[in-house]
Amino acid sequence: MDAPHEGDSIYRMLFKSAGDAIFVQNGDKILAVNRKACEMLGYAEDELLSMRPGEINVAEQRMYMPEHMAKLKKHEIVSFESIYQKKDGTAVPVEVTARSITWDGEQEVISICRDNTSKKIYDNILLNVALEWQQVFDAIKDAVLLLSPDYRILRCNKASCNMFSNGRPGEILGKLCWEVVHGALEQNPTCPIRVMRKTKKRATAVLESGGRWLEITVDPVFDESNNISGVLHVVSDITGRRRLESEKAELEERNRQLQKFESLDLMAGSIASCFKNQLQVVLGYLELAVGDLSQGDPRAIKLSRVLAAARKISEVSNLLLAYLGQVQVKSDLFDLAGLCRMSLPALREGKPGNVVLETDLPSSGGPVINADPKLIRQLLTSLAVNAWESIGDGTGTVRLGVRTLACTDIPTLHRFPVEWRPKGQTYACLEVRDSGCGITEKDMDRIFDPFFSTKLTGMGLGLAVVLGIVRAHDLVITVESGICDGSVFRVFFPLSAQTAIRQDEPALCSQ
């Protein structure tokens, strides 16, 4: 295209009246400008014609001019954005389209420059709106996915990336939603999108995926013809909420069981007390009747058998009351290890010959506790009997030990009663360890139930009595066991400041 000549009025009119600024220039000088160029930059025509081309650019844009000129020398059309500087110093964003032309027989450059100020304002407004929208989108704590009509992910927020791709959106975009959310190759039959497609309304579902519980909500996106053009897919990770709901349900069930057991305990205690009181009357009259008869009288022999049976029934009543914790506790300060040493002769006399009884007791100055020594001795005896009964007919070892430890060292697994909470910092531990048959996991929660026993002999009240004495003293007992690995029963007694003072005094034990 040749430049308009001086006498060509039509081209000159178009050049002068064009709505965009037009510059004709070479590398050294501006050769011609139109009226719009003067208006845009605030210079008179003769002022612009006296300037070099680079002077109308802001300083940081001048470095790009050699690159543009190199392309123009190849007769290429060049389009780019730049910033011009007005006479008053104001910056003007422009969009430039330039090309080489022949002007007065020379190769020059014509540039058509459009003022981009309004466009830049609108672009900035749109950019700010987009940034604000993205910030809001990313601030949503749930995973939000925008799906195409064929359920491919078009947009995703930050929570989606964190939930499904370790913060990498490239691993989500373009994939089918069930590939990302469920890691599945095909749509889940319970997918709420199926319902949404039929009803054209919101659909929800709660699904388990990859060890997490997800609450999924899908809403249809409609076009102008009321056809579904996309899907808004929201995923909430409710694993924590489900866990809390489960724990709450377990706690409520435990409370119901405790309330039921409490009612049963009251009923059983009333029955046992009634039996005990009535049996005292029976035992009294039987003893009187036997005493009134001569030793060889057949009636005395028969009544003696009845008396022995009544005493055994009375013993069962006492054991039941002990299990229920309905025993009178007469607390005293005493050395726990000293009590164990005093109990050893009776334990050795009562143990089977195939069982070896070992001890691990402090030689002196054992932990001093505040409890009923008579009941603790009964507790120790019941644990020892249970230990050597677990050994059966084979040879084995029962080890009795006493030590002191911190409350944080008390095991939390298989702890009874389950509602017990520590009340002190330091505890004395009475430990009875055996090399017997062990306890199965399914029996672990039943071993302290009255009349429960896996042995052919016995009433199943030994460990029930142990738990009753533990409850009566507000103590705790733990059990550690494995099949063929034996069992370890540990009873924990809190040490108070008063008992700590008594540590340096002689061991006390009220019998």
C-alpha positions in Angstrom: 0.0 0.0 0.0 1.4 3.3 -1.0 1.1 6.4 1.3 -1.4 9.1 0.3 0.3 11.8 -1.8 0.1 15.5 -1.0 -2.4 16.2 -3.7 -4.6 13.2 -3.0 -7.4 14.9 -1.0 -9.5 11.8 -0.4 -6.7 9.8 1.3 -5.6 12.9 3.2 -9.2 13.4 4.5 -9.3 9.7 5.6 -5.9 10.0 7.2 -6.8 13.2 9.2 -10.3 12.1 10.3 -9.5 8.5 11.3 -10.9 7.6 14.8 -7.5 6.1 15.8 -4.2 7.8 16.1 -1.9 7.3 13.0 1.8 7.9 12.9 4.1 7.6 9.9 7.7 7.3 11.0 11.1 5.9 10.4 13.7 5.0 12.9 14.8 8.6 13.5 11.8 10.8 13.0 8.0 11.1 13.0 7.0 12.0 9.5 3.2 12.5 9.7 0.5 12.4 12.3 -3.3 12.8 12.2 -5.6 14.8 14.4 -6.4 11.9 16.7 -2.7 11.4 17.5 -2.4 15.0 18.6 -5.6 14.8 20.7 -4.5 11.5 22.4 -1.1 12.8 23.4 -1.8 16.5 23.9 0.8 17.8 21.5 0.4 20.1 18.5 1.1 18.6 15.1 4.4 20.5 14.6 5.6 19.4 18.1 5.1 15.7 17.3 6.8 16.1 13.9 9.8 17.4 15.7 10.1 14.4 18.0 11.8 11.0 17.6 9.5 8.0 17.6 10.8 6.6 20.9 10.0 9.8 22.8 6.3 9.2 22.8 6.8 5.8 24.6 7.3 5.6 28.3 10.9 4.7 29.2 10.2 1.0 30.0 8.6 0.4 26.6 11.5 1.7 24.5 13.5 -1.4 24.9 11.0 -3.3 22.7 11.3 -1.0 19.7 14.3 -2.7 18.1 12.5 -6.0 18.1 9.4 -4.4 16.4 11.5 -2.6 13.8 13.4 -5.8 12.9 10.1 -7.5 12.1 8.8 -4.5 10.1 11.9 -4.6 7.9 10.8 -8.0 6.8 7.5 -6.4 5.7 5.6 -8.1 8.5 2.5 -6.7 10.2 3.2 -6.2 13.9 0.6 -5.9 16.6 1.4 -5.2 20.2 0.4 -3.3 23.3 2.4 -0.4 24.5 2.2 2.7 26.8 2.6 6.2 25.3 3.3 9.2 27.4 1.2 12.4 27.0 2.7 15.9 27.1 1.5 16.3 30.7 3.3 13.1 31.7 0.1 10.9 31.9 0.5 7.4 30.6 -1.9 6.2 27.9 -2.2 2.4 27.2 -2.4 1.7 23.5 -2.9 -1.2 21.1 -0.6 -0.7 18.1 -0.8 -2.3 14.6 2.2 -1.3 12.4 3.5 -2.3 9.0 6.0 -1.1 6.4 4.8 1.2 3.6 6.4 3.2 0.8 6.3 6.9 1.6 7.7 9.4 -0.9 9.6 6.6 -2.4 11.2 5.5 0.9 10.4 2.5 3.2 8.8 3.9 6.2 6.4 2.6 9.0 2.8 3.4 9.5 1.3 2.8 13.0 -2.4 2.8 13.9 -2.8 3.3 17.6 -6.0 2.7 19.6 -6.4 4.3 23.0 -6.9 1.3 25.3 -7.7 3.3 28.5 -11.3 2.3 28.7 -10.6 -1.3 27.8 -7.9 -1.5 30.5 -10.3 -0.1 33.0 -12.9 -2.8 32.1 -10.2 -5.5 32.0 -9.1 -4.5 35.5 -12.7 -4.5 36.7 -13.2 -8.0 35.2 -9.8 -9.2 36.6 -10.7 -7.9 40.1 -14.1 -9.5 39.9 -12.5 -12.8 38.8 -10.0 -12.6 41.6 -12.7 -11.9 44.2 -14.8 -14.8 42.8 -11.8 -17.1 42.9 -11.0 -16.1 46.5 -14.5 -16.8 47.5 -14.5 -20.1 45.5 -11.2 -21.2 47.2 -12.5 -20.0 50.7 -15.2 -22.6 50.6 -14.1 -25.5 52.9 -16.0 -28.1 51.0 -14.8 -29.5 47.6 -16.7 -27.7 44.8 -16.6 -29.1 41.3 -18.2 -27.6 38.2 -19.0 -30.5 35.7 -19.7 -30.5 32.0 -22.9 -32.2 30.7 -20.9 -35.4 30.4 -19.7 -35.1 34.0 -16.1 -34.0 33.3 -14.6 -31.6 35.8 -14.3 -28.1 34.3 -13.5 -26.1 37.4 -12.4 -27.0 40.9 -11.7 -25.0 44.1 -8.7 -25.3 46.4 -10.5 -27.7 48.8 -11.1 -30.1 45.9 -7.3 -30.2 45.1 -6.5 -30.7 48.8 -9.1 -33.4 49.1 -8.4 -35.4 45.9 -5.0 -34.5 44.4 -2.7 -33.2 47.1 -3.1 -29.6 45.9 -2.5 -30.3 42.2 -5.5 -29.2 40.0 -4.0 -30.6 36.9 -4.7 -34.1 38.2 -8.5 -33.3 38.5 -9.4 -31.1 35.5 -10.8 -32.9 32.5 -11.5 -36.2 34.4 -14.8 -37.8 35.1 -16.1 -37.0 38.6 -16.3 -40.6 39.8 -12.7 -41.1 38.8 -11.6 -38.3 41.1 -14.1 -38.7 44.0 -14.4 -42.5 44.2 -11.3 -43.7 42.3 -13.8 -45.8 40.2 -13.8 -46.6 36.5 -17.6 -46.3 36.2 -20.4 -44.4 37.8 -21.6 -45.6 41.2 -25.1 -47.0 41.1 -26.0 -44.9 44.1 -24.5 -41.7 42.6 -26.9 -38.8 43.3 -26.3 -37.5 39.7 -28.5 -40.3 38.5 -31.4 -39.0 40.7 -30.7 -35.4 39.7 -30.9 -36.2 36.0 -34.4 -37.7 36.4 -35.8 -35.0 38.8 -33.8 -32.0 37.6 -33.6 -31.1 41.2 -30.9 -31.2 43.9 -29.9 -34.7 45.0 -27.7 -35.8 48.0 -26.0 -38.9 49.2 -23.6 -40.1 51.9 -21.0 -42.5 50.7 -17.9 -44.2 52.1 -14.8 -43.8 49.9 -11.2 -44.7 50.6 -11.8 -44.8 54.4 -13.6 -41.4 54.4 -17.3 -40.6 54.7 -18.4 -38.1 52.0 -21.6 -36.1 51.9 -22.3 -35.3 48.2 -24.7 -32.7 46.9 -25.4 -32.1 43.2 -27.4 -29.3 41.6 -28.3 -29.0 37.9 -27.1 -26.0 35.9 -29.7 -25.0 33.2 -29.3 -23.2 29.9 -31.8 -20.8 28.3 -33.9 -23.7 27.0 -34.1 -25.2 30.5 -31.8 -28.1 29.6 -29.1 -29.3 31.9 -25.9 -27.7 30.7 -23.7 -28.7 33.7 -23.6 -29.9 37.3 -22.5 -28.2 40.5 -21.0 -31.0 42.5 -20.2 -30.3 46.2 -18.3 -32.9 48.4 -18.1 -32.5 52.2 -15.8 -34.8 54.2 -17.9 -35.7 57.2 -15.6 -38.4 58.5 -15.0 -36.5 61.8 -18.7 -35.9 62.2 -19.5 -39.6 61.6 -16.8 -40.5 64.1 -18.3 -38.2 66.7 -21.8 -39.5 66.0 -20.5 -43.1 66.4 -18.7 -42.2 69.6 -21.9 -40.5 70.9 -24.0 -43.5 70.0 -21.5 -45.8 71.8 -21.4 -43.6 74.8 -25.2 -43.5 74.9 -25.3 -47.3 74.6 -22.7 -47.6 77.4 -24.8 -45.3 79.6 -27.8 -47.5 78.9 -25.9 -50.6 79.8 -24.5 -48.9 83.0 -28.0 -47.9 84.0 -29.3 -51.4 83.3 -26.4 -52.9 85.3 -27.1 -50.5 88.1 -30.7 -51.6 88.2 -29.6 -55.3 88.1 -27.0 -54.6 90.8 -29.6 -53.1 93.1 -31.9 -56.0 92.5 -29.2 -58.6 93.0 -27.9 -56.8 96.1 -31.4 -56.8 97.6 -31.8 -60.5 96.9 -28.4 -61.4 98.3 -29.0 -59.3 101.4 -32.4 -61.0 101.9 -30.9 -64.4 101.5 -28.1 -63.5 103.9 -30.4 -62.3 106.6 -32.8 -65.2 106.3 -29.9 -67.6 106.2 -28.5 -66.2 109.5 -31.8 -67.2 111.1 -31.6 -70.7 109.5 -28.0 -71.1 110.5 -28.7 -70.1 114.1 -31.5 -72.6 114.5 -29.6 -75.3 112.8 -26.6 -74.8 115.1 -28.9 -74.9 118.1 -30.6 -78.1 116.8 -27.3 -79.8 116.2 -26.1 -78.8 119.6 -29.1 -80.3 121.3 -28.5 -83.7 119.8 -25.9 -86.3 120.8 -22.9 -86.7 118.6 -23.9 -90.2 117.3 -27.5 -89.3 116.7 -28.3 -89.9 113.0 -30.4 -86.7 113.0 -27.3 -84.7 114.1 -25.4 -86.1 111.0 -28.2 -85.1 108.7 -28.6 -81.6 110.3 -24.8 -81.1 110.0 -25.0 -81.7 106.3 -27.8 -79.2 106.0 -25.8 -76.7 108.1 -22.8 -77.1 105.8 -25.0 -76.5 102.7 -26.6 -73.4 104.3 -23.1 -72.0 105.2 -22.0 -72.5 101.6 -25.2 -70.6 100.4 -24.4 -67.9 102.9 -20.8 -67.7 101.5 -22.2 -67.3 97.9 -24.4 -64.4 99.2 -21.4 -62.7 100.7 -19.5 -63.1 97.5 -22.3 -61.6 95.5 -22.4 -58.6 97.9 -18.7 -58.3 97.5 -19.0 -58.3 93.6 -21.7 -55.6 93.9 -19.3 -53.5 96.1 -21.9 -53.6 98.9 -19.3 -54.5 101.5 -18.3 -52.4 104.5 -14.9 -51.0 103.8 -12.7 -50.3 106.9 -9.8 -48.4 105.5 -6.4 -48.3 107.2 -2.8 -47.3 106.1 -0.6 -50.3 105.5 2.3 -51.6 103.5 1.0 -53.4 100.5 4.2 -55.5 100.1 4.0 -56.3 103.8 0.5 -57.6 103.4 1.6 -59.8 100.5 4.4 -61.2 102.6 2.0 -62.0 105.4 -0.3 -63.8 102.9 2.4 -66.0 101.5 2.1 -68.9 104.0 -1.6 -69.3 103.3 -1.1 -69.0 99.5 1.6 -71.6 99.5 -0.5 -74.0 101.6 -3.5 -73.6 99.2 -1.7 -73.8 95.9 -1.5 -77.1 93.8 1.7 -79.0 93.8 2.3 -78.4 90.1 2.4 -74.6 90.6 5.5 -72.6 91.6 4.8 -69.4 93.5 7.4 -66.7 93.0 7.6 -63.2 94.4 9.0 -59.8 93.4 8.4 -57.7 96.6 10.4 -54.8 98.1 12.5 -56.1 101.0 11.3 -53.1 103.1 9.6 -49.8 102.7 7.0 -50.9 100.2 4.2 -48.6 99.0 1.8 -47.6 101.7 -1.9 -47.5 100.7 -5.2 -46.6 102.3 -7.6 -49.5 102.0 -9.3 -52.3 103.9 -6.6 -54.9 104.5 -9.0 -57.8 105.0 -10.7 -57.1 101.6 -7.3 -56.6 99.8 -6.1 -59.9 101.2 -9.3 -61.6 99.8 -8.6 -59.9 96.5 -5.1 -61.2 96.5 -6.3 -64.7 97.3 -8.9 -64.7 94.5 -6.3 -63.5 91.9 -3.9 -66.2 93.1 -6.5 -69.0 92.9 -7.6 -67.8 89.4 -3.9 -67.8 88.3 -3.1 -71.4 89.3 -6.5 -72.6 88.1 -5.6 -71.2 84.6 -2.5 -73.4 84.7 -4.6 -76.5 85.1 -2.9 -79.9 85.4 0.4 -78.9 83.8 3.3 -77.3 85.6 3.5 -73.6 85.7 4.5 -70.4 87.6 2.5 -67.7 89.4 4.5 -64.6 90.2 3.3 -62.0 92.8 4.8 -58.5 92.6 4.4 -55.0 94.0 5.9 -51.8 92.6 5.2 -48.0 92.2 4.6 -46.2 89.0 3.1 -43.0 87.6 -0.6 -42.8 86.6 0.4 -42.3 83.0 1.9 -45.8 83.0 -1.4 -47.4 83.8 -2.5 -49.4 80.7 -5.7 -48.2 79.0 -6.5 -51.5 77.2 -8.7 -53.9 79.1 -9.2 -51.6 82.0 -12.0 -52.3 84.5 -14.3 -50.6 85.5 -14.5 -48.9 82.2 -15.7 -45.6 83.7 -12.7 -45.3 86.1 -10.6 -42.1 85.9 -7.2 -41.5 87.6 -7.3 -39.3 90.7 -3.6 -39.2 91.7 -0.2 -38.9 90.2 1.5 -42.0 91.7 0.1 -45.5 92.2 1.1 -48.7 93.9 0.6 -51.7 91.6 -0.2 -55.2 92.8 0.6 -57.7 90.0 -0.3 -61.4 89.7 1.3 -63.0 86.6 0.7 -66.6 85.5 2.0 -68.9 82.8 -1.5 -70.4 82.2 -3.7 -70.9 79.2 -4.5 -67.2 78.7 -7.8 -65.5 77.9 -9.4 -65.2 74.5 -10.4 -61.7 73.2 -14.1 -62.6 73.1 -14.0 -63.6 76.7 -12.0 -60.6 77.9 -15.1 -58.4 78.6 -16.9 -61.3 80.5 -14.2 -62.5 82.9 -15.5 -60.3 85.7 -19.1 -61.3 85.2 -20.5 -63.3 88.1 -20.9 -67.1 87.4 -18.9 -66.8 84.2 -16.1 -69.4 84.0 -14.3 -71.4 81.4 -13.2 -74.0 83.9 -15.0 -77.2 84.8 -14.9 -76.5 88.5 -15.7 -73.4 90.6 -18.7 -71.0 90.7 -17.2 -68.2 88.6 -17.3 -65.7 91.4 -13.5 -65.3 92.1 -12.9 -62.5 89.6 -16.3 -61.1 90.2 -15.4 -60.6 93.8 -12.1 -59.0 92.8 -13.9 -56.4 90.7 -16.4 -55.8 93.5 -13.6 -55.1 95.9 -11.9 -52.8 93.3 -15.2 -50.9 92.9 -15.7 -50.6 96.6 -12.3 -48.9 96.9 -12.6 -46.8 93.7 -9.6 -48.6 92.2 -8.9 -50.0 88.8 -7.7 -53.4 87.5 -6.2 -54.1 84.1 -5.7 -57.4 82.3 -3.1 -58.4 79.8 -3.4 -61.8 78.2 -2.8 -64.0 75.2 -3.6 -67.5 74.2 -1.0 -69.9 75.7 1.0 -66.8 76.9 -0.5 -66.5 80.3 -2.2 -63.6 81.9 -1.3 -60.5 84.0 -3.7 -58.9 86.4 -2.7 -55.6 87.9 -4.6 -53.6 90.6 -3.6 -50.0 91.1 -3.9 -48.1 94.4 -3.4 -44.3 94.5 -0.7 -43.0 96.8 -1.8 -39.8 98.7 0.5 -37.3 100.4 -0.4 -38.9 103.7 0.7 -42.3 102.6 3.9 -40.8 101.2 4.8 -39.6 104.7 4.2 -43.1 106.1 6.8 -44.6 103.7 9.6 -43.9 106.2 7.7 -45.5 109.1 7.4 -49.2 109.9 5.0 -51.2 107.7 1.5 -51.4 109.1 -1.0 -54.0 108.4 -4.3 -54.4 110.3 -5.6 -58.0 110.2 
